[in-house]
Every structure is written in C-alpha cells, then in structure tokens.
Amino acid sequence: MMQSTTAPLPTGTPAQSRRLGRIPLDVSIVGVGGTAIGRLAADCGEDVAASILDAAWRRGPRYFDTSPW
C-alpha cells in the first residue's frame, strides 16, 4: 500500500460543482471511478477500498461512479 507524503487534508470540503445537464442537480466537477474498487479487474480488499474512498472524499469529489463499465 502506498503511503501519502502530502499534508493532512481538510475533511469534507466539497469540490467545485456544476449543473448536470438540464436537470436541477449539481455534481462535483471531479468524480471518482469505482471500477477497481468494485473488483472488476482485481480484489483490492475492503481496507484499501475504504482508504481510497475516504481519501477521495477528503479531497472534495462528491460524485462517485459505481458502474462496472
């Protein structure tokens, strides 16, 4: 597992968002793809998956793509 060398991040600071198409829904301009976490290519394990999602959340994305494709 890789160790982070960056300073601690502020918790829960949302990334900049934009309107999604014509519907009244704003999503963060940066998203997180979850294919690797979803075990499509390989099993990364629950601890690693939780660490990835936690680090991503702390960096600001609020859009998490859970599609396997």
Secondary structure as the mmCIF struct_conf table of DSSP 4:
data_model
#
loop_
_struct_conf.conf_type_id
_struct_conf.id
_struct_conf.beg_label_comp_id
_struct_conf.beg_label_asym_id
_struct_conf.beg_label_seq_id
_struct_conf.end_label_comp_id
_struct_conf.end_label_asym_id
_struct_conf.end_label_seq_id
HELX_LH_PP_P HELX_LH_PP_P1 MET A 2 SER A 4
BEND BEND1 THR A 6 THR A 6
HELX_LH_PP_P HELX_LH_PP_P2 ALA A 7 PRO A 10
TURN_TY1_P TURN_TY1_P1 THR A 11 GLY A 12
HELX_LH_PP_P HELX_LH_PP_P3 PRO A 14 GLN A 16
STRN STRN1 SER A 17 ARG A 19
TURN_TY1_P TURN_TY1_P2 GLY A 21 ARG A 22
BEND BEND2 ILE A 23 PRO A 24
STRN STRN2 ASP A 26 SER A 28
BEND BEND3 ILE A 29 VAL A 30
STRN STRN3 GLY A 31 GLY A 33
TURN_TY1_P TURN_TY1_P3 THR A 35 ARG A 39
BEND BEND4 LEU A 40 ALA A 41
HELX_RH_AL_P HELX_RH_AL_P1 GLU A 46 ARG A 59
BEND BEND5 GLY A 60 GLY A 60
STRN STRN4 TYR A 63 ASP A 65
#
